[in-house]
């Protein structure tokens, strides 16, 4: 499926934001590890969620949808069953990294694989090395640090070191090590994406797990943790919220009310609001959301590490801002669903932007964008970002392979159309 986007103006109305994927998956995993029954209300249900529930059932949990957008999870009490088949993680880095670590809690062997991105772009050698240091046996079948991987438990605890540029291996080890047989000291070099670690720490705390955290560089966990089932409601997704917010800022004569997000939440992407304000954005933060009004923005230098999922969107903002915008400390973007730095550089150049690629980011100068034929590279954030670029470009923009947008914002096109955006599936 493709989408056609044209220059848009006079966006008006309110938009309800879907639930957050990071919170959803951590709640799901903690519930699957808990003793007894948990209920998760309003999770981000997607193909990844369904694949994750299937995998957790292979580990021994029982997961059932209930009425009113609620899911019931009967946990394993920390005693995971050996899966009787290979776990296919699809395109999900969360499933791949987190479930690889969970496999270390089994008294047996687990094999995990995924799509081409998981098998070639999303590395996990740091995670495998840490697991081996803590008593498990974990290796890549191709010896290249990518899927497929083979894991044999159990994690015993001890001391491990790993690179923390990507937060997912760190989060995965924190959850798994909390249930290891003995205490664990985890040393993290080059800690990055700290707000995502913060979401993991939030769920560990919610389940009563005590740990020591020294500036995200050293953790100590007692091991042997167990917890009871719980009830939880998943908050709105700040990552998804940023697309209609930026549309309200960039499209002429617009005022957009984004509902269902709370600035007090631990999600790091909410910090983009502060960056946008520094650039001159007219934003009103409410208890239940944000109102964004058309603004004239000025370029600036932006450290993207606390909100790398917004790197591409900020590149579009930079192209529409006055002066120069430099996005840096985002090298991890090269290891997402696609190489987001290279692909964003290519897309913006195709739209006429003055943009320069760097190893850890982009330099973008204010430009007049024009329509182009673009490919999403099967990356949900590329779909939404390029759609925003099309809304502020002259002429028509075509984006191919947009089905992946369902991963985090299933009704993105329909919701944006209701605001007045000129978008049409083709």
ROTIVO-661588 format. One record per residue (C-alpha): x, y, z; residue in three letters. Coordinates in steps of 0.05 Angstrom, whole numbers, padded with zeros to 5 digits, always signed. Layout:
BEGIN
XYZALA/...
***
This chain:
BEGIN
+00000+00000+00000UNK/+00023+00071-00016UNK/+00002+00141+00006UNK/-00001+00206-00033UNK/+00011+00270+00007UNK/+00002+00343-00014UNK/+00017+00410+00017UNK/-00031+00421+00076UNK/-00055+00481+00114UNK/-00108+00503+00165UNK/-00103+00439+00206UNK/-00156+00440+00260UNK/-00184+00394+00312UNK/-00164+00343+00365UNK/-00128+00277+00356UNK/-00125+00219+00405UNK/-00057+00187+00412UNK/-00048+00111+00414UNK/-00016+00076+00474UNK/+00059+00072+00482UNK/+00095+00010+00456UNK/+00153+00012+00505UNK/+00108+00014+00566UNK/+00064-00040+00535UNK/+00119-00090+00524UNK/+00152-00080+00591UNK/+00085-00088+00626UNK/+00072-00151+00585UNK/+00140-00182+00602UNK/+00135-00165+00676UNK/+00065-00195+00678UNK/+00089-00258+00643UNK/+00144-00266+00695UNK/+00099-00251+00754UNK/+00063-00299+00801UNK/-00012-00300+00790UNK/-00056-00259+00744UNK/-00044-00189+00716UNK/-00089-00145+00674UNK/-00062-00094+00625UNK/-00111-00042+00600UNK/-00103-00006+00533UNK/-00037-00034+00510UNK/-00007-00019+00441UNK/-00035-00079+00403UNK/+00001-00091+00338UNK/+00033-00147+00299UNK/+00093-00141+00346UNK/+00047-00147+00407UNK/+00014-00209+00379UNK/+00082-00239+00362UNK/+00105-00222+00433UNK/+00045-00255+00466UNK/+00056-00317+00424UNK/+00129-00321+00445UNK/+00113-00311+00519UNK/+00062-00367+00515UNK/+00118-00410+00487UNK/+00155-00393+00552UNK/+00095-00416+00592UNK/+00052-00354+00605UNK/-00022-00354+00588UNK/-00047-00291+00554UNK/-00119-00276+00535UNK/-00155-00214+00509UNK/-00214-00191+00550UNK/-00270-00140+00536UNK/-00258-00065+00538UNK/-00187-00067+00510UNK/-00159-00106+00568UNK/-00112-00166+00568UNK/-00105-00219+00622UNK/-00037-00251+00634UNK/-00026-00311+00678UNK/+00048-00309+00695UNK/+00101-00362+00702UNK/+00124-00342+00772UNK/+00194-00338+00743UNK/+00196-00411+00720UNK/+00200-00406+00645UNK/+00185-00466+00601UNK/+00233-00485+00545UNK/+00200-00464+00479UNK/+00184-00523+00435UNK/+00198-00484+00371UNK/+00242-00427+00345UNK/+00220-00358+00368UNK/+00211-00313+00307UNK/+00218-00241+00330UNK/+00196-00211+00263UNK/+00219-00139+00257UNK/+00218-00125+00332UNK/+00282-00105+00367UNK/+00247-00107+00434UNK/+00225-00179+00425UNK/+00293-00200+00399UNK/+00336-00168+00453UNK/+00289-00176+00513UNK/+00268-00247+00497UNK/+00340-00268+00484UNK/+00355-00247+00555UNK/+00292-00282+00581UNK/+00316-00346+00548UNK/+00374-00345+00597UNK/+00324-00360+00652UNK/+00305-00427+00621UNK/+00336-00494+00640UNK/+00347-00511+00567UNK/+00361-00485+00498UNK/+00323-00431+00460UNK/+00333-00408+00388UNK/+00311-00338+00365UNK/+00311-00307+00296UNK/+00276-00251+00258UNK/+00269-00215+00193UNK/+00326-00188+00150UNK/+00333-00126+00194UNK/+00340-00169+00257UNK/+00388-00216+00222UNK/+00433-00163+00191UNK/+00422-00093+00221UNK/+00403-00101+00295UNK/+00465-00127+00332UNK/+00462-00165+00398UNK/+00535-00186+00411UNK/+00540-00141+00472UNK/+00479-00176+00502UNK/+00506-00245+00485UNK/+00573-00229+00517UNK/+00539-00204+00580UNK/+00496-00266+00585UNK/+00558-00311+00578UNK/+00592-00272+00633UNK/+00533-00286+00679UNK/+00534-00361+00669UNK/+00489-00374+00609UNK/+00512-00398+00541UNK/+00492-00351+00484UNK/+00519-00345+00414UNK/+00503-00323+00343UNK/+00498-00380+00294UNK/+00535-00340+00241UNK/+00586-00312+00291UNK/+00568-00241+00268UNK/+00531-00216+00330UNK/+00463-00220+00296UNK/+00405-00269+00294UNK/+00395-00327+00293UNK/+00420-00336+00364UNK/+00422-00397+00410UNK/+00414-00389+00485UNK/+00422-00441+00540UNK/+00407-00421+00612UNK/+00410-00410+00668UNK/+00435-00341+00687UNK/+00472-00350+00752UNK/+00491-00277+00766UNK/+00559-00246+00776UNK/+00593-00188+00741UNK/+00584-00168+00668UNK/+00603-00110+00623UNK/+00568-00087+00560UNK/+00564-00028+00513UNK/+00502+00014+00527UNK/+00497+00056+00463UNK/+00434+00016+00448UNK/+00389+00014+00509UNK/+00352-00050+00493UNK/+00408-00099+00514UNK/+00416-00061+00579UNK/+00341-00062+00594UNK/+00338-00136+00575UNK/+00395-00153+00623UNK/+00364-00113+00680UNK/+00299-00152+00676UNK/+00332-00220+00668UNK/+00386-00208+00720UNK/+00333-00189+00771UNK/+00313-00263+00770UNK/+00383-00293+00765UNK/+00404-00342+00819UNK/+00454-00295+00852UNK/+00468-00220+00855UNK/+00491-00185+00792UNK/+00535-00125+00780UNK/+00524-00095+00710UNK/+00577-00046+00683UNK/+00552-00005+00624UNK/+00602+00031+00579UNK/+00578+00089+00536UNK/+00508+00090+00566UNK/+00458+00121+00518UNK/+00383+00125+00505UNK/+00375+00135+00580UNK/+00300+00151+00580UNK/+00286+00082+00552UNK/+00325+00053+00610UNK/+00283+00098+00654UNK/+00220+00064+00628UNK/+00249-00004+00647UNK/+00269+00021+00716UNK/+00199+00047+00725UNK/+00169-00023+00713UNK/+00221-00057+00757UNK/+00203-00008+00812UNK/+00128-00019+00801UNK/+00140-00093+00814UNK/+00180-00080+00877UNK/+00249-00098+00851UNK/+00305-00062+00887UNK/+00369-00044+00851UNK/+00425+00007+00854UNK/+00435+00052+00794UNK/+00498+00094+00790UNK/+00485+00145+00734UNK/+00463+00090+00685UNK/+00536+00063+00684UNK/+00534+00013+00741UNK/+00476-00029+00768UNK/+00472-00077+00826UNK/+00414-00126+00832UNK/+00403-00176+00888UNK/+00378-00231+00843UNK/+00324-00282+00859UNK/+00269-00230+00854UNK/+00197-00251+00849UNK/+00134-00209+00845UNK/+00058-00215+00844UNK/+00012-00200+00787UNK/-00014-00129+00778UNK/-00064-00085+00742UNK/-00038-00030+00696UNK/-00063+00020+00645UNK/-00015+00039+00589UNK/-00005+00114+00578UNK/-00008+00149+00511UNK/+00053+00148+00465UNK/+00096+00212+00463UNK/+00132+00184+00402UNK/+00067+00182+00362UNK/+00044+00249+00391UNK/+00102+00286+00360UNK/+00077+00277+00289UNK/+00012+00316+00295UNK/+00046+00365+00342UNK/+00099+00381+00289UNK/+00045+00383+00235UNK/+00009+00436+00276UNK/+00073+00476+00281UNK/+00095+00472+00208UNK/+00030+00475+00168UNK/+00004+00546+00158UNK/-00055+00573+00197UNK/-00061+00511+00241UNK/-00080+00494+00313UNK/-00077+00421+00333UNK/-00098+00392+00400UNK/-00062+00327+00416UNK/-00098+00287+00470UNK/-00080+00229+00515UNK/-00007+00244+00534UNK/+00020+00266+00602UNK/+00083+00307+00608UNK/+00098+00275+00675UNK/+00108+00207+00643UNK/+00179+00179+00640UNK/+00180+00173+00564UNK/+00239+00211+00536UNK/+00205+00235+00472UNK/+00165+00286+00513UNK/+00232+00324+00519UNK/+00226+00342+00446UNK/+00174+00394+00468UNK/+00229+00431+00504UNK/+00273+00430+00441UNK/+00216+00455+00398UNK/+00203+00511+00447UNK/+00276+00532+00443UNK/+00267+00535+00367UNK/+00208+00582+00376UNK/+00148+00534+00377UNK/+00081+00559+00402UNK/+00062+00501+00447UNK/+00012+00498+00505UNK/+00021+00438+00551UNK/-00043+00414+00584UNK/-00055+00361+00637UNK/-00081+00313+00583UNK/-00041+00335+00522UNK/-00012+00392+00480UNK/-00039+00446+00434UNK/+00008+00463+00376UNK/+00000+00527+00335UNK/+00035+00549+00271UNK/+00104+00575+00288UNK/+00165+00604+00255UNK/+00223+00561+00279UNK/+00297+00575+00282UNK/+00351+00522+00272UNK/+00395+00499+00329UNK/+00444+00445+00350UNK/+00407+00385+00380UNK/+00435+00325+00419UNK/+00385+00271+00398UNK/+00407+00214+00443UNK/+00351+00221+00493UNK/+00299+00218+00438UNK/+00330+00182+00379UNK/+00263+00159+00353UNK/+00249+00232+00336UNK/+00314+00241+00298UNK/+00281+00237+00229UNK/+00224+00282+00248UNK/+00272+00334+00275UNK/+00308+00331+00208UNK/+00243+00353+00174UNK/+00236+00408+00227UNK/+00307+00430+00211UNK/+00291+00433+00136UNK/+00232+00480+00152UNK/+00268+00523+00203UNK/+00307+00587+00190UNK/+00382+00577+00190UNK/+00420+00513+00205UNK/+00400+00453+00248UNK/+00453+00403+00269UNK/+00429+00335+00295UNK/+00483+00295+00331UNK/+00496+00238+00379UNK/+00447+00194+00340UNK/+00494+00141+00311UNK/+00449+00087+00341UNK/+00397+00108+00288UNK/+00437+00068+00238UNK/+00417+00004+00274UNK/+00342+00012+00276UNK/+00291-00016+00226UNK/+00335+00015+00173UNK/+00396+00061+00172UNK/+00354+00122+00191UNK/+00411+00172+00181UNK/+00428+00149+00111UNK/+00355+00140+00090UNK/+00334+00207+00117UNK/+00392+00241+00082UNK/+00372+00207+00017UNK/+00298+00226+00024UNK/+00310+00299+00042UNK/+00358+00307-00016UNK/+00306+00278-00062UNK/+00258+00332-00037UNK/+00308+00388-00050UNK/+00336+00398+00020UNK/+00405+00424+00034UNK/+00429+00368+00079UNK/+00496+00337+00098UNK/+00505+00268+00127UNK/+00553+00256+00185UNK/+00570+00192+00222UNK/+00525+00209+00281UNK/+00473+00253+00249UNK/+00455+00306+00198UNK/+00465+00380+00184UNK/+00404+00411+00152UNK/+00396+00482+00126UNK/+00329+00515+00117UNK/+00302+00494+00049UNK/+00242+00495+00004UNK/+00220+00423-00002UNK/+00185+00395-00064UNK/+00147+00330-00074UNK/+00183+00265-00091UNK/+00173+00190-00097UNK/+00199+00159-00033UNK/+00204+00090-00001UNK/+00191+00077+00073UNK/+00243+00022+00076UNK/+00191-00017+00117UNK/+00203+00031+00175UNK/+00141+00057+00210UNK/+00175+00121+00232UNK/+00197+00135+00160UNK/+00124+00131+00138UNK/+00102+00183+00188UNK/+00163+00228+00180UNK/+00160+00229+00104UNK/+00086+00243+00108UNK/+00101+00305+00149UNK/+00153+00326+00098UNK/+00101+00318+00043UNK/+00052+00363+00081UNK/+00101+00421+00079UNK/+00129+00408+00009UNK/+00104+00437-00056UNK/+00072+00388-00104UNK/+00056+00316-00090UNK/+00095+00265-00050UNK/+00086+00190-00058UNK/+00109+00142-00003UNK/+00110+00068-00017UNK/+00105+00008+00030UNK/+00066+00041+00086UNK/+00034-00020+00119UNK/+00089-00018+00173UNK/+00058+00045+00204UNK/+00012-00003+00241UNK/+00070-00019+00287UNK/+00059+00043+00330UNK/+00004+00086+00300UNK/-00046+00041+00263UNK/-00095+00096+00243UNK/-00042+00150+00230UNK/-00067+00169+00160UNK/-00141+00169+00180UNK/-00127+00212+00242UNK/-00084+00262+00205UNK/-00136+00266+00149UNK/-00188+00285+00201UNK/-00145+00344+00221UNK/-00145+00368+00149UNK/-00081+00338+00123UNK/-00081+00324+00048UNK/-00066+00250+00049UNK/-00096+00192+00010UNK/-00080+00118+00007UNK/-00068+00093-00064UNK/
***
